[in-house]
């Protein structure tokens, strides 16, 4: 690949993002699906790119970009999260944390059991990693799909990336369509205290465009442009941590080849260490977490475009039936958590909190917010504020599972993984229902 091929690929991705933004802002059916511009752009790239009509001159390297971009995204995460003491976890927050953890653990454990016990008895050559597709695509999303797909590709299963990207796309559609069905059910049964019509939602939520009176600052300028531009400074922190993670991953593999830690996980570790050093020296004051958040979001948007556009249609056709079973299982598990566990576990404002959890554990956080705005337009349930704290304590759970599950599955340790995940979920369920 030449530098100019990279230039062209980025240019096409940028153009597709602009088209996606335009379609989201103008086409009402797309607005009702709350589809992000990056997903619209990725689907357009899939239809018009090498896997579809072959009209777009993408290079042959676009399938490799998501694996690099996800390392940068994970390198930004430690700089985004504010430090929150464990003492801040009240009973209400603890219940939301446990409820979210149960959803995550069920997707991992349930997916592994269905894949290994059911699907591999029919399709005997099915890769052991197939069981991760629910959690990777639903609660993980396209970024996680890129990360885990790269891990499985390195372990000899190159089809994993396309399957994981498709799972993430199905997850987003399930979040919106399923979420709206839950909203209608809540309205019909009188469980929704406040309902907002689509037409009454904020313009920014419907069209994706923020009008001048509602705009807010991108971030703070934490360093003087006479020395370095603030964006260049923050990009440098992310890039330094990511490349350190790349070399650390390779170095670790020299010592323990059978348990090579993924680059994205090592990038997260290196970024955490860098943040610690900045905190000890007092330099953390010059890192603006709003800016880091937007940089991470921008990288994720580009990742999603390349990830979806590089899905191999032939792989989806080959795995259509087992993939369909896995997707149906994921939707069923999420529905059980929403309706079966939500009322007893979350108690007050259970509908709002459970619906938000449905949105983000099947799609992305933005989907959860969109659904929450419909049933709780004035944020009376305080779900968003609580989730902002709770998610900081969910990150270690997610990153830990992503780091070890693919490697252990490929070593045949599915029973320990599934049993541990489901047992942990069961303990949390029992604790929630007893409180």
N, C-alpha and C positions, 0 to 999 in steps of 0.2 A: 504494500500500500504506500502511495506517495502522500506527501503533505497536501497536495492539491486535491487528492481524493477525499482526505479528511475535511478539507475546506468545503468541497461540494456537498458532502454528507451533512455537515452542520448547516449549510445554507438551505438544503432541502428540508431538514428538520425544522428550521426556523420558519420557513414558508408554510409548512404544514401546521405549525402551531398558530400562525396568524389566521390561516383558514379555519382552524378549529375554534379560535376565539370569535371569529366573525359568525360562524354558524351557530355557536352557543348564544351569541347576543341577538341573533335575528330569527332563528327558526324555533318556533314555540314548542313543537314536539320534542326537540332536543333539550330545550329548557326544562320541560317537565320531567325529563330523565336525570336532570342535574349532572350530566356528563361533563367531566373536566375537559378542557381544550386539548390536553395531552392525549387523552384516550381517543377523542375524535381524530386528532392528527395521526395517532398510531394506526387506527383502523383505516384511515385514508391511505396511509403509507403501505399498509398490507394489501389493500385493494389495487393500488396503482403501482406498487413496487415490483421487485423481482419475483415475489411469490404470487402476484396477481397478474395485472395487465402488462406489467413490465414497461411502464411508461416513464417511471422515474429512474434516473441514472445513479442509483445507489451503488456504492462499491461493494465488494464481497466481504467487507470487514464490519458491516453494521451489527452483526450478531455478537461481535466481541466488545462493542462499546459499553453495553449495560454492565458487564462484569467489572470494567474499570470505573465507571461512574458510581457504582454502588459503594466502592471503597471510599470515594470522596464524600458521598452522602453520610456514611457511617462515621467518617472522620470529623464531620461537622456536629454530630449529635451531642457529644459531651459539652460543647460550647453553647448549646442552645438551652439546655436544661438548667434551671436555677436550683441551688441547693435547698433541700427541704428536710428538716429534721424528722426522725421517725415519730417524735412526740406529737407531730401535727396530725397524725392519722387518727381522727375521731372514729366513733363507732359507725357513723354513716359512711365515712370514707373507707373504712376497713371493709364494710359490706360491698361497696362498689368495687374495691380492689379484688376481693375474693370472687365476686360475680364475674368480673372480667377474666380473672385467672382461670376460672372453671371453663369458660368458653374457649380460651386458648388451649388448655390441656385436653379438652374433649376433642377438639379438632386434630390435635396431634395423635392422641391415643386412639380415638375412634377411627381415624383414617388409616392408621397402621394396621389395626385389627381387621378392618374390612378388606384392605388390600392383600394382606398376607393370608388370612384365613379363608376369605371368600373368593376374591378375584384370582389369586394364584392357584387355586384349585381348578379353575376353569382355563385360565391363560397361564400355563406353567412356566413360561419363559418371561413373565412379567418381572421387571426389575424390582428389587426390594424397596427401593426409594420411592416407588409409586405411592406408598402410603402417606408421604409427606405433602402431596399435592393440595389437599384441602387446607391445611394450616399455612402452607407457603403462599398459596394464592389468595385465600380469604382474609385471614387475620394479618397476613404478611403484606400482600399487595405486590405490585409490579416490581418495586425495588427489591423486596425479599426474593421474589421469583428470579430476578437476575442473579442475585447473590448465590442462592442455593442451586440454581441451574448451572452456574459456573463450577460450583463444588462437585456436583454430580458429573459434569462433563470431564473434569480432571480425574474422576474416579472411573471413567469408562462408560458413562451413560450420556451421550451427547444430545439425545432427544429430550432430556429433562427440561431444558430451558424453554422450548416451544410449548411443552405441556404445562409448565408452571405459569408462563405468561398467559396462556389461554385460561387457566384456572383463575388467575387474578382478574381477567376481563369478565369472566362469568360471575365472579364475586361482586364486582361493581354493579353489574346489571341486576344481580340478586338483591343487593343492598337497596337499590332504588325501587324496583318492581315489587319485591317482597315487602319492603318497608311501607310502600303506599297501600298495599293490601292490608297490612296490619293497621294502618291508620283508618282505613275504611271500616275494618272490623271494630276498632275502638269506638268509632263514631256510631256505628249501628247498635252496639251494646251499651252505649252510654258511659264507657270507661274514660273517654277523653274529656277532660274538664274544659279545655280551651282548644278550639280548632281554628286554623287560619286557612282561608282559601288560597289557592296558588296565586291568584291575581293580586292578593293583598300582601304577599311576601315582599321583602325589600328588593328593590331593583337589582342591587348587587348580587343577591342570592339567585335571582331568576336569570339575569342576563350575563352575569360575570363581570360587568363593568361598574366601576364605582364612580358615582357622580361627585362633582367638586365639593358640595357641602359635607359629604360623608368620608372624604379622603383623610388618611392619617399618614404620619411620617413613616418612611421606609425603615429608618434607623437613625442612630446618632453618629456623627462624625467624631470618632474617638482618637484619631491621630491627625496631625497637620498635613495638608497636601503639599506643604513645602518640603516634607521629608518623603512621604509615601501616601498615595491615595488610600483612603480608608477601605475601599473594596479590595485593592491589591493587597493590603495588609491582612485582611481576613481570609482572602483566597490563599495567601502564603501559609497561614496557619493550617488550613485544611490540607493543602498539598503536601506540606512537610510531614504531617501526621500520617497521611495516606501512603506516601512513598516509604516512610519508616516502617509502616505495617507490611508493605510489600516485601521489603528486604528481611524483616523479622520472620515473616511466614516462611520464606525460602530458607533462612538460617535454621529455623526450628525443624524443618523437614529433613535437614541433614542429620539431625539427632534422632528424631522419631518419625521415620518415613511413613509408617502405617497410620499415624495420627496427625496428619498435616492440618494445621489450623488455617481456615480460609483467610484470604487477604483482608476481606472486609471486617472480620472479627479482630484481626491484629491491628487494623487501622483504628478501630474503636478503642482498643487498649492503648495504643500509642497516643491518641488524642486525649484520652483520660489522663495519662501520665503528663502530657504537655500542659493540660489545664491545671493539674496539681502543682506543677512547677511554677506556672504563672501565678497561682494563688499564693504560694509560699513567698514569692518575690514581690507580690503586690501588683504585678503587671496585668492581672486579670481585669483590673479596672478599665483597661483600654480595649477590651474585647466586648463588642456590642452584640448581645444575643439576638436582638431583632435582625440585625444584618446577617448573622450566621444562619438564622432561620430562613431568610429569603434566599440566600445562596444555596442552602440545602434544598429548598423547594424548587428553585430553578434547575438545579442538577437533576432532581427527580423527574421534572417535566420532560427534559431531554431524554432521560433514561427510558421513560415510558414510551416515547415516540419510537425510539430505536428498538426497544424490546418487542412491542406489538408488531411493528413493521417487519421484523425479522422472523416472526413465527413461521415455521415450516408447515404448510398446509398438508403435505403428504404424511407428516407425523401425526397430525390430528385425525386424519382419515384412518390411519393404521390403528390408532388407540381409541377410536371413537366410543366403542361400547364400554370398556373399563373406565374411561375418563368420564363418561356420562353417569355411570354408577357412583363414582367418587363425588362428582358435583352434586348429585341428588342427596348423597349421604351428608355432605357438608351443609346443604340447605336444611335438611331434616334436623341435624344436630343443633344448628343455630336456632331453629324454630322451637325445639324442646327447651333450650335455655331461656328463650324469650318468654314463652307462654307457660311452660311447666315450672320453671324455677323462679322467674321474675317476681311474681306476686309475693311469694313467701320469703324470698331472700332480700329483696330491696324495700318491701313494705311501703313507706310513704313515697309518693311520686314514682311508684314502680313502673308505670307505663312509660313515662318520659325517659327514665334511666335505662330501662330495658330496650326501648326503641333506639335510643342513641347507641347502646352497646351493639344491637343488631347491625346498625349502619356501619360502625367502624370495624367490627370483627368479620364482616363479610366484604366490605368495600374499603373505604378510606375514611379518615376522620371527618372530612368535608361532607361525606354522605350522612354520617351521624348527625352533624350539625344541621344539615338541610331538613332531615326528618324531625329533629328536635324543634326546629323553628315552627313547624306545622302544628305540633301538639302543645308546645310551650312557648308561644311567641314572646312573652315577657320574661322568660327565663326564671320563672317563679320556683322551679325545682332546684335551682343552683347546680344543675348537672354539669354544665361546662366548667364552672369554677372548680368543682370537686374533681372532675376528670383531669384537669390540668395538674393537680397535685398527685392524684392516683397514678397517672401514667408514668411519672418518674420512677415509681416503684414496680412498674410492669416491665420497664426496659430491661433490667437484668434477667428477668424470666425469659423474655423473647430472645435476647441475644444469646443467652446460655443454651437454649434449645436449638437455635440456629447453628451454633458452633459445634455441638456434639451429635445431634440426632442423625444427620446425613452420614457422618463417618461411622457411627455405631451400626446403623442399619445395613450399610454395605459390608459390615463384618458379621452380619447375621444376628445381631443382638436385639431383634425386634421384640421378643417377649418381655425383656427387662424394660425396654422403652415404653411399650404399650401399657404394661402392668403398672409401672411407676407413674405414668401420666394419669391413667384412669383411677388409680388408688389415691393419688394426690387430689384429683378432682372430687372423688367421693368424700374424702376427709373434709374438704372445704364446704361441700354441700351439707354434710352433717353439722358442721360448725355453724353455718349460716342459719339453718332451720331450727337450731336449738337456741339461738340468741333471742 
